[in-house]
Amino acid sequence: MADTYYDGCMQARNRYMVDNSKYCICYLRYNGGGTYYTVKYAQKLNKEIISIYNYNMPIKSIIEHFTDAIRY
């Protein structure tokens, strides 16, 4: 990763996170932008996608809900 911002550094960061993760946990509201690109990349690599967009609960409750699912 880079020490300074450059054009495309966020995409590089997102690809790094996907490449080094088992799951992709996202808040995807529409088909476009950086989140969409990252989720599509994760799908291409057959990562398990967990979308929290439709969960109507506080983030703490969402984390507790998925804790067992994402333990190694």
N, C-alpha and C positions, 0 to 999 in steps of 0.2 A: 504494500500500500504506500501511498505517497505522503510526504510531509506537508504538502501544500495543495490547495484546490487547483484542479485543471479540468478542462472540458472532457467530460466522460468519466470523471473520478467516481461519481455516485453509481454509475452502471458497473464500473469495475468492482466497487465495494459490494454491491448487491450480488454480483456473480460470484465473488469470493465467498460470501455468506452461504449462498445456495450450494456451491461446490463442496463446502465443508459442513453441511448440515444434513440431517436425516429428514427433517420436516421443514415446510415453509408455512409459517403462521402469518396470515395477512389480513388486512382490512381493505378489501378491494370493493369500491363502490361503483366503478364504471370501467368499461373496456378501453383503456387508454392511459398513457403516462407511465411513469417509472415502476409503480407497483404492478401494473398489468404486465409490463415487459418482464419483470422479475418472476412473476407467477408463471407466465408462459415458459420461461427458461427452466423453472423448477419442474414443470410438467414434462418438458422435453427430456429431463434427466430422471424422470419417474420418481420424483420426490413426493412424499405424502403432503398434500395441501390441506391446511386447516384454516378455513375462513371464519373470522369472528365478526364479520359484517352484520349478520342477521341475529346475533345474540343481543338481546335487550337486557343486559345486566352489567354491573360494574366490572371493570377489568380484573379486579381481585377475584371475583366469582368465576370469571372466564378461566383464569389461570388455575384455580382450584378444580374446575370442571375437567380440564385437560391434563392435570398433573400426572395421573396414572397413565394416560395415553402416551405421554412424551418421555417417560422415564426410560433409561437404557437398561 
